[in-house]
Amino acid sequence: LALFSVSESFFKTTQVVEAAVANSMLCLLVGCVLAVDVGCAWSVASPLETSEDARELGEALEAVDECRAGSSDSGQQSCGFSVVQLRGQRRSHLGTESGYEAAPAHKVGWMQSERCAGTELHELAFLVRPKSLAQLQEVALDRTNPSSPNYRKWLSRTEVSDLTRNEQGLLELRAHLRAHAPEAAILHASRDGDLLRVRAPVATWESLLSTEFFVYKHEEHNSIILRSNSYLLPGALKEHVSGVLQAINFEQFIPKTMPGIDLNNGSRDTQQPFSSASFGWANFTELQASKGTSLVSPTKLRKIYNMPAVAERGSDLAKMQAKTSQVVFGTINQHWSPSDRTRFEEAFGIPQDNYVKQLKGQTEGFSMSGDAMCRENTDACDEANLDVQYMMAMSPWTQIGYWYVPEHGTATFLDDFVARLVDEDHPPQVISISYAISEFGVSPAASDLFEISAMKLTLQGTTIVVASGDDGAASSLVRNRQECMGLHVEWPASSKWVTSVGATVGPASGQPEVVCQSNYTGPSTDGEAPGITSGGGYSQKVPKPAWQEGIHNESSRGVPDLSLLGHNYAMVIGGRWHYVDGTSASAPVLGGMLSLINSELIAAGRPTIGFLNPLLYATSSKSIFSDVTEGDNRCASVGAPCCGGYDAGPGWDPVTGMGSIDWQKLRDAIMASHV
């Protein structure tokens, strides 16, 4: 998985000493806001706006702990963060209702430096609440419920706007900015007015949001950002504004695909870019001879998951599939190579007629296709090439786009998500995301914007598939820290409106399908341990969706929903053959599978699949799955510690979800629905 992961850059863990906890409680008594900096010293920010705000903060800190102490083996989530840190993340009181948000307790790699100059310009994005969130949720649940007479009766883009646009809220926000931040310049408003990007001097923001901005420098890649430790919305805005982006957001994405290592060539220095000319295999035959029967290819995937053959060029079936659309997400300077795609398709008899399109929008002009880049540095192409090659391989005639965001923080990701996909009249029918961030570090405002945006896309018939993560039940939080910090799921795989995809091994070599985990060396992997462990667990922020009722006993969203093979995927980078592991392989494969089904629906004059989960979890759909009952997700990716987790078992489990799918049975279940 190439995750928007909390690992490489954002949640450096520090232990809060008892004295700091005691001081924090004392500080609360005098009504101040606390924030943790990277060095773990508590600093005092601006005073709370009212005594009511102070009361809400006090209640939140006295509330029940976010996680329970106990053994993860017994199904209890372990607490790796201090109680105060976890309570500081509680959204019931500190989230979007009170207008107060604090930065994550851990900002891996980011070191606080000097205060920002008041004259320095900084851009924020204000999130305007939808006209009626309850009505939006009600309509989205109704249109995705297989038992409803309105099932898959999707809305037009105009109807979605009518349902969500909060004109009064947008007007009041603009008026407040004119009155209290006259220096502010409005740069852009989203189509529905739910995201307003504004630039102003830091001093303006500090006054408006009762905060202080600091310069933060990254200890690894020398990046510099301006951020605060917390902010408080003015009371007049709380009714219509749910939060602000680029004030406290430190999360970043990192790729989590694991490149295979040719032991005959020795180990590679992962800190240095390497040329494909000195790594990998000259052709697929050589790679296959080296890796044996466990190697995964498009041909094997079609056989294992009971998929149809590739449609013939010029056939009615090919023309029908060309009416569908799918998109893969990319970031962190990830390029894809047209010549690598062609070579990959030639090896497996896949037509090369289709082309990847660079999506237009906020980042128009950022073309991320480049053969030379992939030859010079395979690290810059492994995730993007994997996503493009396998999504196209599963549905070669479907129109495909590469959605690239040049910066890899959640604020930029969400801004671009709205601009390029949500605001479009005809959004893509399938979106695949192979990046993630540990859910712990995602702000309530960012999470809310994604949920609302995903619901809008759902109501237009779009399916979003997301890789569940490559670090087991501990999430990517554990990868760089190299110590256990409790159990956490990845985001946005934990969203209620996506289908999260885990990873398995086995069928490629004719063995039973088991969990893909870094400490497994059984016959399902030909004795070679995978580089990753399938991510899964229970959200600490997202309540249990209606479609998971009766599936498990926890009160929150369980991850993943299903799983597919995620080990030893053959691919081409820089003209040479490589193999990789990752749930970021599983996700685009599922996306391509769904595009094939969409083509049949469209040809029959029926609506596209849209949000898949309510149908997946319906009792009548149980025959779709091959249950995966062996393995666990206690260990993270290779080289990271084993922090505890969960076992696979009969039925749904927080390791492989409902299991792997039979494509033909899934297709039949969707086509048999009453729409």
Disulfide bonds with the S-S distance in Angstrom:
Cys27-Cys32 1.77
Cys67-Cys79 2.09
Cys374-Cys381 2.06
Cys484-Cys643 2.21
Cys635-Cys642 1.83
